[in-house]
C-alpha cells in the first residue's frame, strides 16, 4: 500500500472519530507484537510512550472491544483522548516519526462471534493468599481448601461466613451469604489474613472487550487463554528482522553483525544469508540451535545462545542479503541436511539450489517472509 493511501486511511479514521466527538480509550492490552520488549498480555497505560523500530508491529485490544495496530517506525502515545475537532488527534497520531493505523470497527466478525460467549470455566479462589479474580456473567466461584488448617472466615462489607472443609474435601461453592461484587473480601485462615479482590466483567456480545477488561483489572491468568484465542483469530503470523544497526545497516569488511528476530506467536524459523559473492550461508536452525521452534514475543539474536558462532561482514564489498521465513510448521525437514550442519559456512551450489526449491514450493501453511540488505563497504 502506498504511503498516500495509508495517510488517507488514517485521515478517514480521524474524520470519523472527530465527527463522533470521541477518541480511543487510553489503556490497552498487547494482543500480538513483533517489537522486541513487548509481549502478549502486556498492559500499556494511558500516556505511556511506545517505541517501535522500523518493520515492527503491535496489535492492541481496548476495553471497548476495538483493536488498534501500530506499524514502526513509531514513537509516541497510543492515543490522546480528545473531545474536540479531529486536528488534535492528527497531531497526537504523528507526534512520533512513525505511522499509526487504527481499526475502529472492533474485532473481525469471526473473532467477535468466537469471543461473544466466554468459556464456562469455574473461578477458583484461594482464601489463604492475596489474589485478584474476575467474574463474568454466570461465573461459578469455587473456594479452594486452605493449605493450612481446615477453616476460612470471609468478610465482605457487613456480611461474614465461616467455611469448613471435611477431610479429603478439595473445594466447595462460594458461600451465598457473602455477596460477590466488585471490591474486596477479607479472608482469614490458619495461615493468616488475605485480601481477595473481585472485579465484575461485562461480557459484551459485540466483541472481545471483556478480555482487555480482565487483563486491565489484573486477572492475567484467567484471561491468558481467551487472549491467545483472540490473537489466533485476528492477528496473522508476523515476523520482525533487523540488524544491530537498524533495518538499513552498513558495515566495513570484517565487522561483527548481530541480528534480532521476533515473531508474534510460537512459530518455526529458517534464516540464511546471501553473501557478497552470491553464496548461501545458513544461519538458523543449526545443529546447536535446539530445533527451529521459537517462542512468540521472545527476541532471538544471531549470534546468540542458540547460534553462538561469530557472524561478520564478508568481502569483497557489496550487498549481503539476510532472509528469514517463519511458519506454523517445521521447515527443517524440507531443507537439505547440509543446511543444519553448515555452521555459518557457504553451502555447495547444489544444496543452495535445494534450499530455494524447498522454500519457494512450500505446502499449504501460514508463512511470512522478511529480509534486510546489509551494505558492506
BALOBA-1460 file (C-alpha; in Angstrom, 3 decimals):
// residues 377
<rec num="1" residu="x" x="0.000" y="0.000" z="0.000"/>
<rec num="2" residu="x" x="1.389" y="3.452" z="-0.882"/>
<rec num="3" residu="x" x="2.172" y="5.956" z="1.862"/>
<rec num="4" residu="x" x="-0.512" y="8.270" z="0.446"/>
<rec num="5" residu="x" x="-3.133" y="5.515" z="0.732"/>
<rec num="6" residu="x" x="-2.103" y="4.814" z="4.301"/>
<rec num="7" residu="x" x="-2.324" y="8.517" z="5.151"/>
<rec num="8" residu="x" x="-5.764" y="8.635" z="3.541"/>
<rec num="9" residu="x" x="-6.952" y="5.755" z="5.699"/>
<rec num="10" residu="x" x="-5.718" y="7.470" z="8.848"/>
<rec num="11" residu="x" x="-7.308" y="10.785" z="7.846"/>
<rec num="12" residu="x" x="-10.589" y="8.987" z="7.209"/>
<rec num="13" residu="x" x="-10.363" y="7.405" z="10.655"/>
<rec num="14" residu="x" x="-9.701" y="10.740" z="12.306"/>
<rec num="15" residu="x" x="-12.653" y="12.256" z="10.495"/>
<rec num="16" residu="x" x="-14.920" y="9.539" z="11.885"/>
<rec num="17" residu="x" x="-13.518" y="9.877" z="15.383"/>
<rec num="18" residu="x" x="-13.752" y="13.652" z="15.348"/>
<rec num="19" residu="x" x="-17.259" y="13.630" z="13.917"/>
<rec num="20" residu="x" x="-18.387" y="11.337" z="16.696"/>
<rec num="21" residu="x" x="-16.790" y="13.601" z="19.261"/>
<rec num="22" residu="x" x="-14.844" y="10.675" z="20.726"/>
<rec num="23" residu="x" x="-11.360" y="9.248" z="20.945"/>
<rec num="24" residu="x" x="-9.704" y="5.960" z="21.626"/>
<rec num="25" residu="x" x="-9.653" y="4.632" z="25.148"/>
<rec num="26" residu="x" x="-6.275" y="5.112" z="26.790"/>
<rec num="27" residu="x" x="-5.291" y="1.840" z="28.471"/>
<rec num="28" residu="x" x="-4.659" y="-1.083" z="26.125"/>
<rec num="29" residu="x" x="-3.523" y="-4.708" z="26.118"/>
<rec num="30" residu="x" x="-0.973" y="-6.153" z="23.702"/>
<rec num="31" residu="x" x="-2.542" y="-8.943" z="21.636"/>
<rec num="32" residu="x" x="0.458" y="-9.674" z="19.414"/>
<rec num="33" residu="x" x="3.777" y="-7.937" z="18.763"/>
<rec num="34" residu="x" x="6.953" y="-8.374" z="16.770"/>
<rec num="35" residu="x" x="8.606" y="-5.426" z="18.536"/>
<rec num="36" residu="x" x="11.310" y="-6.525" z="20.991"/>
<rec num="37" residu="x" x="10.272" y="-5.670" z="24.543"/>
<rec num="38" residu="x" x="6.530" y="-6.209" z="24.017"/>
<rec num="39" residu="x" x="4.652" y="-9.404" z="24.840"/>
<rec num="40" residu="x" x="1.086" y="-10.681" z="24.637"/>
<rec num="41" residu="x" x="-0.950" y="-9.649" z="27.666"/>
<rec num="42" residu="x" x="1.275" y="-6.669" z="28.453"/>
<rec num="43" residu="x" x="-0.710" y="-3.656" z="29.666"/>
<rec num="44" residu="x" x="0.153" y="-0.255" z="28.199"/>
<rec num="45" residu="x" x="-1.222" y="2.538" z="30.344"/>
<rec num="46" residu="x" x="-2.545" y="5.921" z="29.303"/>
<rec num="47" residu="x" x="0.203" y="8.240" z="28.098"/>
<rec num="48" residu="x" x="2.953" y="5.600" z="28.038"/>
<rec num="49" residu="x" x="5.475" y="6.186" z="25.246"/>
<rec num="50" residu="x" x="5.544" y="3.383" z="22.675"/>
<rec num="51" residu="x" x="8.726" y="2.916" z="20.672"/>
<rec num="52" residu="x" x="8.608" y="0.737" z="17.583"/>
<rec num="53" residu="x" x="11.598" y="0.217" z="15.302"/>
<rec num="54" residu="x" x="11.097" y="0.210" z="11.559"/>
<rec num="55" residu="x" x="9.448" y="-3.024" z="10.440"/>
<rec num="56" residu="x" x="7.970" y="-3.943" z="13.827"/>
<rec num="57" residu="x" x="4.260" y="-4.068" z="14.623"/>
<rec num="58" residu="x" x="1.876" y="-4.330" z="17.579"/>
<rec num="59" residu="x" x="-1.826" y="-5.152" z="17.759"/>
<rec num="60" residu="x" x="-3.624" y="-3.679" z="20.792"/>
<rec num="61" residu="x" x="-7.023" y="-4.518" z="22.257"/>
<rec num="62" residu="x" x="-9.024" y="-1.867" z="24.125"/>
<rec num="63" residu="x" x="-11.653" y="-2.445" z="26.797"/>
<rec num="64" residu="x" x="-14.184" y="-1.092" z="24.288"/>
<rec num="65" residu="x" x="-13.525" y="-4.122" z="22.071"/>
<rec num="66" residu="x" x="-11.758" y="-2.012" z="19.460"/>
<rec num="67" residu="x" x="-8.376" y="-3.018" z="18.067"/>
<rec num="68" residu="x" x="-5.506" y="-0.701" z="17.154"/>
<rec num="69" residu="x" x="-2.488" y="-1.674" z="15.043"/>
<rec num="70" residu="x" x="0.802" y="0.222" z="15.176"/>
<rec num="71" residu="x" x="3.461" y="-0.023" z="12.487"/>
<rec num="72" residu="x" x="7.049" y="1.065" z="13.045"/>
<rec num="73" residu="x" x="8.888" y="3.320" z="12.949"/>
<rec num="74" residu="x" x="6.796" y="4.952" z="15.653"/>
<rec num="75" residu="x" x="7.417" y="6.821" z="18.887"/>
<rec num="76" residu="x" x="4.617" y="8.338" z="20.919"/>
<rec num="77" residu="x" x="1.483" y="7.564" z="22.882"/>
<rec num="78" residu="x" x="-1.088" y="5.084" z="21.647"/>
<rec num="79" residu="x" x="-3.762" y="7.771" z="21.596"/>
<rec num="80" residu="x" x="-4.649" y="11.016" z="23.309"/>
<rec num="81" residu="x" x="-8.266" y="11.341" z="24.500"/>
<rec num="82" residu="x" x="-9.901" y="14.329" z="22.935"/>
<rec num="83" residu="x" x="-13.444" y="15.623" z="22.559"/>
<rec num="84" residu="x" x="-12.553" y="18.441" z="20.213"/>
<rec num="85" residu="x" x="-12.098" y="18.604" z="16.428"/>
<rec num="86" residu="x" x="-10.024" y="15.949" z="14.671"/>
<rec num="87" residu="x" x="-6.874" y="18.053" z="14.300"/>
<rec num="88" residu="x" x="-5.519" y="17.363" z="17.831"/>
<rec num="89" residu="x" x="-5.913" y="13.664" z="17.110"/>
<rec num="90" residu="x" x="-3.804" y="14.109" z="13.986"/>
<rec num="91" residu="x" x="-1.086" y="15.849" z="15.964"/>
<rec num="92" residu="x" x="-1.096" y="13.112" z="18.588"/>
<rec num="93" residu="x" x="-1.061" y="10.404" z="15.962"/>
<rec num="94" residu="x" x="2.005" y="11.746" z="14.195"/>
<rec num="95" residu="x" x="3.894" y="13.244" z="17.127"/>
<rec num="96" residu="x" x="6.427" y="10.438" z="16.582"/>
<rec num="97" residu="x" x="8.172" y="9.746" z="13.313"/>
<rec num="98" residu="x" x="6.107" y="6.683" z="12.601"/>
<rec num="99" residu="x" x="2.656" y="5.941" z="11.295"/>
<rec num="100" residu="x" x="-0.250" y="4.565" z="13.273"/>
<rec num="101" residu="x" x="-3.068" y="2.674" z="11.619"/>
<rec num="102" residu="x" x="-6.266" y="2.165" z="13.593"/>
<rec num="103" residu="x" x="-9.184" y="-0.181" z="13.156"/>
<rec num="104" residu="x" x="-12.236" y="1.185" z="14.940"/>
<rec num="105" residu="x" x="-14.521" y="-1.473" z="13.540"/>
<rec num="106" residu="x" x="-13.950" y="-3.602" z="16.610"/>
<rec num="107" residu="x" x="-12.972" y="-7.219" z="16.119"/>
<rec num="108" residu="x" x="-13.372" y="-9.147" z="12.892"/>
<rec num="109" residu="x" x="-16.721" y="-10.838" z="12.508"/>
<rec num="110" residu="x" x="-15.421" y="-14.346" z="13.131"/>
<rec num="111" residu="x" x="-13.450" y="-13.289" z="16.172"/>
<rec num="112" residu="x" x="-16.380" y="-11.321" z="17.570"/>
<rec num="113" residu="x" x="-18.592" y="-14.402" z="17.285"/>
<rec num="114" residu="x" x="-15.991" y="-16.607" z="18.933"/>
<rec num="115" residu="x" x="-15.401" y="-14.153" z="21.780"/>
<rec num="116" residu="x" x="-19.040" y="-13.292" z="22.462"/>
<rec num="117" residu="x" x="-19.614" y="-16.289" z="24.742"/>
<rec num="118" residu="x" x="-16.795" y="-16.803" z="27.302"/>
<rec num="119" residu="x" x="-15.896" y="-20.357" z="28.224"/>
<rec num="120" residu="x" x="-17.798" y="-21.526" z="31.296"/>
<rec num="121" residu="x" x="-14.767" y="-22.257" z="33.457"/>
<rec num="122" residu="x" x="-15.150" y="-22.014" z="37.234"/>
<rec num="123" residu="x" x="-13.266" y="-19.318" z="39.104"/>
<rec num="124" residu="x" x="-11.188" y="-20.987" z="41.812"/>
<rec num="125" residu="x" x="-10.424" y="-18.760" z="44.796"/>
<rec num="126" residu="x" x="-7.642" y="-19.496" z="47.285"/>
<rec num="127" residu="x" x="-8.692" y="-17.982" z="50.656"/>
<rec num="128" residu="x" x="-5.207" y="-18.201" z="52.199"/>
<rec num="129" residu="x" x="-3.390" y="-15.795" z="49.867"/>
<rec num="130" residu="x" x="-3.988" y="-12.394" z="48.275"/>
<rec num="131" residu="x" x="-5.471" y="-12.587" z="44.801"/>
<rec num="132" residu="x" x="-7.449" y="-10.793" z="42.099"/>
<rec num="133" residu="x" x="-10.353" y="-12.584" z="40.415"/>
<rec num="134" residu="x" x="-12.577" y="-11.528" z="37.536"/>
<rec num="135" residu="x" x="-16.233" y="-12.547" z="37.475"/>
<rec num="136" residu="x" x="-18.013" y="-12.979" z="34.156"/>
<rec num="137" residu="x" x="-21.813" y="-13.198" z="33.983"/>
<rec num="138" residu="x" x="-22.818" y="-16.584" z="35.366"/>
<rec num="139" residu="x" x="-19.348" y="-17.413" z="36.708"/>
<rec num="140" residu="x" x="-19.243" y="-20.320" z="39.150"/>
<rec num="141" residu="x" x="-16.951" y="-19.480" z="42.057"/>
<rec num="142" residu="x" x="-15.305" y="-22.321" z="43.960"/>
<rec num="143" residu="x" x="-13.425" y="-21.894" z="47.234"/>
<rec num="144" residu="x" x="-10.282" y="-23.994" z="47.498"/>
<rec num="145" residu="x" x="-9.267" y="-25.747" z="50.699"/>
<rec num="146" residu="x" x="-6.631" y="-23.731" z="52.619"/>
<rec num="147" residu="x" x="-3.157" y="-25.229" z="52.621"/>
<rec num="148" residu="x" x="-3.013" y="-24.942" z="56.429"/>
<rec num="149" residu="x" x="-5.934" y="-25.751" z="58.712"/>
<rec num="150" residu="x" x="-9.466" y="-26.534" z="57.675"/>
<rec num="151" residu="x" x="-11.497" y="-23.334" z="58.123"/>
<rec num="152" residu="x" x="-11.723" y="-19.903" z="56.489"/>
<rec num="153" residu="x" x="-13.583" y="-16.811" z="57.617"/>
<rec num="154" residu="x" x="-14.780" y="-14.483" z="54.839"/>
<rec num="155" residu="x" x="-15.861" y="-10.885" z="55.423"/>
<rec num="156" residu="x" x="-17.344" y="-8.710" z="52.695"/>
<rec num="157" residu="x" x="-18.936" y="-5.452" z="53.810"/>
<rec num="158" residu="x" x="-21.220" y="-6.355" z="56.699"/>
<rec num="159" residu="x" x="-21.536" y="-9.995" z="55.596"/>
<rec num="160" residu="x" x="-19.494" y="-12.767" z="57.151"/>
<rec num="161" residu="x" x="-19.273" y="-16.525" z="56.701"/>
<rec num="162" residu="x" x="-17.214" y="-19.301" z="58.230"/>
<rec num="163" residu="x" x="-16.432" y="-22.107" z="55.818"/>
<rec num="164" residu="x" x="-15.172" y="-25.530" z="56.868"/>
<rec num="165" residu="x" x="-13.836" y="-28.449" z="54.845"/>
<rec num="166" residu="x" x="-14.438" y="-32.090" z="55.599"/>
<rec num="167" residu="x" x="-11.440" y="-34.441" z="55.498"/>
<rec num="168" residu="x" x="-10.459" y="-35.031" z="51.882"/>
<rec num="169" residu="x" x="-12.732" y="-32.269" z="50.538"/>
<rec num="170" residu="x" x="-10.895" y="-30.104" z="47.996"/>
<rec num="171" residu="x" x="-13.203" y="-27.263" z="47.014"/>
<rec num="172" residu="x" x="-16.742" y="-26.105" z="47.526"/>
<rec num="173" residu="x" x="-19.083" y="-23.381" z="46.244"/>
<rec num="174" residu="x" x="-18.605" y="-19.824" z="47.454"/>
<rec num="175" residu="x" x="-20.972" y="-19.176" z="50.406"/>
<rec num="176" residu="x" x="-24.122" y="-17.373" z="49.300"/>
<rec num="177" residu="x" x="-24.134" y="-15.289" z="52.488"/>
<rec num="178" residu="x" x="-21.154" y="-13.236" z="51.226"/>
<rec num="179" residu="x" x="-22.228" y="-11.414" z="48.035"/>
<rec num="180" residu="x" x="-19.781" y="-11.371" z="45.166"/>
<rec num="181" residu="x" x="-19.456" y="-7.821" z="43.885"/>
<rec num="182" residu="x" x="-16.591" y="-5.700" z="42.580"/>
<rec num="183" residu="x" x="-14.476" y="-4.914" z="45.602"/>
<rec num="184" residu="x" x="-12.610" y="-6.674" z="48.405"/>
<rec num="185" residu="x" x="-13.387" y="-9.629" z="50.607"/>
<rec num="186" residu="x" x="-11.138" y="-10.168" z="53.622"/>
<rec num="187" residu="x" x="-10.274" y="-13.770" z="54.356"/>
<rec num="188" residu="x" x="-8.706" y="-15.292" z="57.427"/>
<rec num="189" residu="x" x="-7.251" y="-18.790" z="57.723"/>
<rec num="190" residu="x" x="-4.727" y="-20.520" z="59.973"/>
<rec num="191" residu="x" x="-2.043" y="-19.166" z="57.659"/>
<rec num="192" residu="x" x="-3.113" y="-15.560" z="58.351"/>
<rec num="193" residu="x" x="-5.166" y="-12.802" z="56.693"/>
<rec num="194" residu="x" x="-5.582" y="-12.372" z="52.928"/>
<rec num="195" residu="x" x="-7.341" y="-9.864" z="50.678"/>
<rec num="196" residu="x" x="-9.461" y="-11.238" z="47.829"/>
<rec num="197" residu="x" x="-10.175" y="-8.646" z="45.141"/>
<rec num="198" residu="x" x="-13.081" y="-9.208" z="42.760"/>
<rec num="199" residu="x" x="-13.887" y="-7.438" z="39.511"/>
<rec num="200" residu="x" x="-17.182" y="-7.942" z="37.701"/>
<rec num="201" residu="x" x="-16.692" y="-8.014" z="33.936"/>
<rec num="202" residu="x" x="-19.361" y="-7.028" z="31.417"/>
<rec num="203" residu="x" x="-19.101" y="-9.540" z="28.568"/>
<rec num="204" residu="x" x="-20.477" y="-7.625" z="25.602"/>
<rec num="205" residu="x" x="-21.863" y="-9.691" z="22.725"/>
<rec num="206" residu="x" x="-20.238" y="-7.252" z="20.299"/>
<rec num="207" residu="x" x="-16.596" y="-8.066" z="20.753"/>
<rec num="208" residu="x" x="-13.675" y="-9.047" z="22.933"/>
<rec num="209" residu="x" x="-13.514" y="-6.010" z="25.206"/>
<rec num="210" residu="x" x="-14.126" y="-8.254" z="28.209"/>
<rec num="211" residu="x" x="-10.730" y="-9.864" z="27.620"/>
<rec num="212" residu="x" x="-8.975" y="-6.488" z="27.834"/>
<rec num="213" residu="x" x="-11.115" y="-5.609" z="30.857"/>
<rec num="214" residu="x" x="-9.868" y="-8.727" z="32.634"/>
<rec num="215" residu="x" x="-6.240" y="-8.008" z="31.785"/>
<rec num="216" residu="x" x="-6.512" y="-4.390" z="32.876"/>
<rec num="217" residu="x" x="-8.098" y="-5.498" z="36.168"/>
<rec num="218" residu="x" x="-5.145" y="-7.791" z="36.909"/>
<rec num="219" residu="x" x="-6.713" y="-11.163" z="36.015"/>
<rec num="220" residu="x" x="-3.895" y="-12.134" z="33.670"/>
<rec num="221" residu="x" x="-4.018" y="-15.861" z="34.389"/>
<rec num="222" residu="x" x="-7.760" y="-16.077" z="33.745"/>
<rec num="223" residu="x" x="-7.547" y="-14.035" z="30.554"/>
<rec num="224" residu="x" x="-4.471" y="-15.723" z="29.047"/>
<rec num="225" residu="x" x="-6.409" y="-18.460" z="27.235"/>
<rec num="226" residu="x" x="-9.112" y="-16.203" z="25.741"/>
<rec num="227" residu="x" x="-6.459" y="-13.658" z="24.705"/>
<rec num="228" residu="x" x="-4.495" y="-16.353" z="22.863"/>
<rec num="229" residu="x" x="-7.626" y="-17.478" z="21.011"/>
<rec num="230" residu="x" x="-8.442" y="-13.887" z="20.109"/>
<rec num="231" residu="x" x="-4.893" y="-13.413" z="18.814"/>
<rec num="232" residu="x" x="-5.171" y="-16.507" z="16.640"/>
<rec num="233" residu="x" x="-8.460" y="-15.209" z="15.192"/>
<rec num="234" residu="x" x="-7.331" y="-11.637" z="14.495"/>
<rec num="235" residu="x" x="-3.535" y="-11.361" z="14.178"/>
<rec num="236" residu="x" x="-1.805" y="-13.198" z="11.325"/>
<rec num="237" residu="x" x="1.653" y="-14.628" z="11.922"/>
<rec num="238" residu="x" x="4.203" y="-11.813" z="11.666"/>
<rec num="239" residu="x" x="7.991" y="-11.595" z="11.743"/>
<rec num="240" residu="x" x="10.471" y="-8.839" z="12.589"/>
<rec num="241" residu="x" x="14.084" y="-8.857" z="11.407"/>
<rec num="242" residu="x" x="16.713" y="-6.195" z="11.943"/>
<rec num="243" residu="x" x="20.452" y="-5.820" z="12.414"/>
<rec num="244" residu="x" x="22.127" y="-4.168" z="15.382"/>
<rec num="245" residu="x" x="22.462" y="-1.082" z="13.164"/>
<rec num="246" residu="x" x="18.823" y="-0.979" z="12.100"/>
<rec num="247" residu="x" x="16.937" y="-2.090" z="9.013"/>
<rec num="248" residu="x" x="19.351" y="-0.438" z="6.544"/>
<rec num="249" residu="x" x="22.766" y="-1.111" z="8.088"/>
<rec num="250" residu="x" x="26.230" y="-0.508" z="6.712"/>
<rec num="251" residu="x" x="29.343" y="-2.404" z="7.829"/>
<rec num="252" residu="x" x="33.007" y="-2.486" z="6.975"/>
<rec num="253" residu="x" x="34.540" y="-5.763" z="5.899"/>
<rec num="254" residu="x" x="35.198" y="-7.948" z="8.936"/>
<rec num="255" residu="x" x="32.955" y="-6.053" z="11.355"/>
<rec num="256" residu="x" x="30.693" y="-8.195" z="13.562"/>
<rec num="257" residu="x" x="26.999" y="-8.419" z="12.632"/>
<rec num="258" residu="x" x="24.219" y="-9.057" z="15.118"/>
<rec num="259" residu="x" x="20.672" y="-9.856" z="14.000"/>
<rec num="260" residu="x" x="17.466" y="-9.608" z="16.047"/>
<rec num="261" residu="x" x="14.385" y="-11.656" z="15.134"/>
<rec num="262" residu="x" x="10.984" y="-11.838" z="16.819"/>
<rec num="263" residu="x" x="7.676" y="-13.473" z="15.914"/>
<rec num="264" residu="x" x="4.277" y="-12.548" z="17.342"/>
<rec num="265" residu="x" x="3.458" y="-16.156" z="18.258"/>
<rec num="266" residu="x" x="5.209" y="-19.502" z="18.578"/>
<rec num="267" residu="x" x="6.494" y="-20.475" z="15.149"/>
<rec num="268" residu="x" x="9.217" y="-22.286" z="13.240"/>
<rec num="269" residu="x" x="12.064" y="-20.207" z="11.835"/>
<rec num="270" residu="x" x="14.557" y="-20.604" z="8.983"/>
<rec num="271" residu="x" x="17.122" y="-17.935" z="8.039"/>
<rec num="272" residu="x" x="20.001" y="-17.701" z="5.604"/>
<rec num="273" residu="x" x="22.399" y="-15.051" z="4.276"/>
<rec num="274" residu="x" x="23.440" y="-14.490" z="0.691"/>
<rec num="275" residu="x" x="26.939" y="-13.003" z="0.864"/>
<rec num="276" residu="x" x="28.618" y="-10.514" z="-1.461"/>
<rec num="277" residu="x" x="29.709" y="-13.409" z="-3.707"/>
<rec num="278" residu="x" x="26.157" y="-14.742" z="-4.016"/>
<rec num="279" residu="x" x="26.784" y="-17.784" z="-1.814"/>
<rec num="280" residu="x" x="24.071" y="-19.081" z="0.550"/>
<rec num="281" residu="x" x="25.111" y="-19.258" z="4.223"/>
<rec num="282" residu="x" x="22.642" y="-20.983" z="6.607"/>
<rec num="283" residu="x" x="22.025" y="-19.036" z="9.825"/>
<rec num="284" residu="x" x="19.126" y="-20.805" z="11.571"/>
<rec num="285" residu="x" x="18.356" y="-23.505" z="12.538"/>
<rec num="286" residu="x" x="21.681" y="-25.236" z="13.116"/>
<rec num="287" residu="x" x="22.723" y="-28.452" z="14.818"/>
<rec num="288" residu="x" x="23.328" y="-26.465" z="18.019"/>
<rec num="289" residu="x" x="20.141" y="-24.351" z="17.941"/>
<rec num="290" residu="x" x="17.895" y="-26.950" z="19.557"/>
<rec num="291" residu="x" x="15.500" y="-27.068" z="16.628"/>
<rec num="292" residu="x" x="13.691" y="-24.454" z="14.575"/>
<rec num="293" residu="x" x="10.883" y="-23.596" z="17.011"/>
<rec num="294" residu="x" x="10.952" y="-20.100" z="18.506"/>
<rec num="295" residu="x" x="8.732" y="-18.623" z="21.201"/>
<rec num="296" residu="x" x="6.453" y="-15.752" z="20.277"/>
<rec num="297" residu="x" x="7.297" y="-12.341" z="21.754"/>
<rec num="298" residu="x" x="10.817" y="-13.514" z="22.605"/>
<rec num="299" residu="x" x="13.694" y="-11.928" z="20.706"/>
<rec num="300" residu="x" x="16.156" y="-14.335" z="19.079"/>
<rec num="301" residu="x" x="19.644" y="-12.934" z="18.479"/>
<rec num="302" residu="x" x="22.077" y="-14.247" z="15.880"/>
<rec num="303" residu="x" x="24.759" y="-14.851" z="17.025"/>
<rec num="304" residu="x" x="23.404" y="-15.675" z="20.487"/>
<rec num="305" residu="x" x="22.644" y="-18.508" z="22.858"/>
<rec num="306" residu="x" x="21.135" y="-20.689" z="20.127"/>
<rec num="307" residu="x" x="23.691" y="-19.709" z="17.452"/>
<rec num="308" residu="x" x="26.951" y="-18.936" z="19.268"/>
<rec num="309" residu="x" x="29.139" y="-18.774" z="16.147"/>
<rec num="310" residu="x" x="30.656" y="-15.465" z="15.058"/>
<rec num="311" residu="x" x="28.927" y="-13.582" z="12.217"/>
<rec num="312" residu="x" x="30.882" y="-10.914" z="10.331"/>
<rec num="313" residu="x" x="30.564" y="-8.792" z="7.212"/>
<rec num="314" residu="x" x="32.218" y="-10.619" z="4.344"/>
<rec num="315" residu="x" x="34.337" y="-9.438" z="1.486"/>
<rec num="316" residu="x" x="34.537" y="-8.123" z="-1.139"/>
<rec num="317" residu="x" x="32.396" y="-5.069" z="-0.509"/>
<rec num="318" residu="x" x="28.838" y="-5.087" z="-1.757"/>
<rec num="319" residu="x" x="25.403" y="-6.127" z="-0.517"/>
<rec num="320" residu="x" x="24.659" y="-9.070" z="1.728"/>
<rec num="321" residu="x" x="21.038" y="-10.178" z="1.998"/>
<rec num="322" residu="x" x="19.530" y="-11.862" z="5.054"/>
<rec num="323" residu="x" x="16.198" y="-13.618" z="4.534"/>
<rec num="324" residu="x" x="14.053" y="-15.258" z="7.227"/>
<rec num="325" residu="x" x="10.974" y="-17.471" z="6.954"/>
<rec num="326" residu="x" x="8.506" y="-18.092" z="9.799"/>
<rec num="327" residu="x" x="5.805" y="-20.745" z="9.516"/>
<rec num="328" residu="x" x="3.344" y="-22.688" z="11.626"/>
<rec num="329" residu="x" x="5.064" y="-25.931" z="10.664"/>
<rec num="330" residu="x" x="8.679" y="-27.016" z="10.935"/>
<rec num="331" residu="x" x="10.600" y="-26.145" z="7.773"/>
<rec num="332" residu="x" x="13.688" y="-28.179" z="8.750"/>
<rec num="333" residu="x" x="12.593" y="-31.451" z="7.092"/>
<rec num="334" residu="x" x="12.268" y="-29.582" z="3.788"/>
<rec num="335" residu="x" x="15.862" y="-28.316" z="3.877"/>
<rec num="336" residu="x" x="18.965" y="-30.230" z="2.760"/>
<rec num="337" residu="x" x="20.958" y="-31.918" z="5.533"/>
<rec num="338" residu="x" x="23.877" y="-29.564" z="4.854"/>
<rec num="339" residu="x" x="21.759" y="-26.605" z="5.998"/>
<rec num="340" residu="x" x="21.782" y="-27.697" z="9.647"/>
<rec num="341" residu="x" x="25.435" y="-28.746" z="9.731"/>
<rec num="342" residu="x" x="26.992" y="-25.903" z="7.718"/>
<rec num="343" residu="x" x="27.712" y="-23.766" z="10.790"/>
<rec num="344" residu="x" x="27.703" y="-20.331" z="9.100"/>
<rec num="345" residu="x" x="29.664" y="-21.700" z="6.138"/>
<rec num="346" residu="x" x="28.556" y="-21.376" z="2.483"/>
<rec num="347" residu="x" x="26.523" y="-24.244" z="1.078"/>
<rec num="348" residu="x" x="27.586" y="-26.143" z="-2.044"/>
<rec num="349" residu="x" x="25.736" y="-24.892" z="-5.115"/>
<rec num="350" residu="x" x="23.514" y="-27.984" z="-5.335"/>
<rec num="351" residu="x" x="22.430" y="-27.649" z="-1.687"/>
<rec num="352" residu="x" x="21.808" y="-23.914" z="-2.102"/>
<rec num="353" residu="x" x="19.572" y="-24.617" z="-5.096"/>
<rec num="354" residu="x" x="17.703" y="-27.196" z="-2.999"/>
<rec num="355" residu="x" x="17.083" y="-24.566" z="-0.292"/>
<rec num="356" residu="x" x="15.457" y="-22.259" z="-2.824"/>
<rec num="357" residu="x" x="13.301" y="-25.018" z="-4.273"/>
<rec num="358" residu="x" x="12.150" y="-26.103" z="-0.821"/>
<rec num="359" residu="x" x="11.224" y="-22.662" z="0.434"/>
<rec num="360" residu="x" x="9.645" y="-21.464" z="-2.814"/>
<rec num="361" residu="x" x="7.366" y="-24.518" z="-3.121"/>
<rec num="362" residu="x" x="6.118" y="-24.863" z="0.419"/>
<rec num="363" residu="x" x="2.892" y="-26.816" z="1.051"/>
<rec num="364" residu="x" x="-0.172" y="-25.019" z="2.352"/>
<rec num="365" residu="x" x="0.898" y="-23.326" z="5.567"/>
<rec num="366" residu="x" x="0.874" y="-19.985" z="7.277"/>
<rec num="367" residu="x" x="4.134" y="-18.427" z="6.182"/>
<rec num="368" residu="x" x="5.696" y="-14.990" z="6.422"/>
<rec num="369" residu="x" x="8.973" y="-13.902" z="4.824"/>
<rec num="370" residu="x" x="11.105" y="-10.847" z="5.525"/>
<rec num="371" residu="x" x="14.574" y="-9.710" z="4.512"/>
<rec num="372" residu="x" x="17.124" y="-6.976" z="5.052"/>
<rec num="373" residu="x" x="20.113" y="-5.899" z="2.987"/>
<rec num="374" residu="x" x="23.475" y="-5.346" z="4.715"/>
<rec num="375" residu="x" x="25.726" y="-2.878" z="2.913"/>
<rec num="376" residu="x" x="29.397" y="-3.855" z="3.172"/>
<rec num="377" residu="x" x="31.990" y="-1.186" z="2.404"/>
